Amino acid sequence: MLVKSERAGQRVKANLTTYLGRQLKLPVNEKKSQVAKIEQCVFLGFSFKRGKLRWSDAAFADFKHRLRELTGRSWGVSMEHRFQKLGQYLRGWMGYFGISEYYRPVPELDEWLRRRVRMCYWKQWRLCRTKISHLLALGVGKRTAILTGVSSKSYWHLSRSKATQVGMTNDWLKAQGLVSIRDLWMKAHGYA
């Protein structure tokens, strides 16, 4: 069955190439041309899954890779600069891929981004006393702040601890300048 459909697809492609070349005088790039089901095609970073437009897996992987670069804890820039670059990139990406009807990974991606930003703050604070004083200033209890501040666990692990979640709340991160991917997606679809 698959062999028959492949041969039929190749015949259709050959006929279309001939028509476009002879009748319309249009050149056809063989490397970029294909005859396939719509679910198998990727065009300008978009694909169709179950009849809905969504970003392609490669485009999404590139997006996450770029977010990792912008929220890398070793990138020695101020948080204001980081938020500016991050907001610029997120608005641009959502301006292009915001027409995608695929919402499912958006809340999870938003949560992942906030956790990465918390990790950046945690790395930036460096010294135990600095971490503790910042946590106390953000309203974390004294005992929790001290136990978290002196912990030797990794930055990524501590970015999800109770102290960092309570201190660096979503609202606090938004006030610092972090742009929400979910809000951008909702705005692109007319919900906000």
Phi, psi and omega in degrees: 000315181295323180295319178297315181292326177294315179296320179295319178296320179293321178295318179298316179297317179297317180295317179295319179298317178297314180298312181296323182286316185275310186282312185264352179059038179255132177285144180244125177275110184295328182291329183261358184261143176203155173242113184206172175294152184298329180292338182268352185266143174236127182225120179054037178086002180245154174216171177245132174229122181053039176079006181246142178284133178209162177289152181285162180297322179294319179295321179292321177296320177296320179299311181295323179297317180293322177296323176298320178295315183289337179248022178293133185286346180265359179283109189278066177234164178290159180293329178297315179295318180298315180294325179295311180295320180295314179297320179299313181293315182297317179296319179295316181294316181288332175297328179269308185269002181294343179284351179298138180270007185268104185262335191311313182279353187296309179298320179294321178294322178297316179297318179298320179294317178298321179295320178295322179292320176299321177298320178297317177298316182299319178292321183294327182287336173055280188289149181302315182294326178293316178300314182295315181295322178293318179296319178296320178294332179273002174096015178278145178299151186299312182297314180297318180297317181292313181298322180285320182296325181266001181294143180261011180289165186292160179301317182296319180295315183286343178291347178248010181286166182298319183296314181289327178290320180286319181287305181265074182290168178300320179294321179295317179297322178295320178294331178286339178124006179285131180270137180271127178295321180298316179297320178296319180294317180297319179294321179296332181259007174080019180270340183234000000 
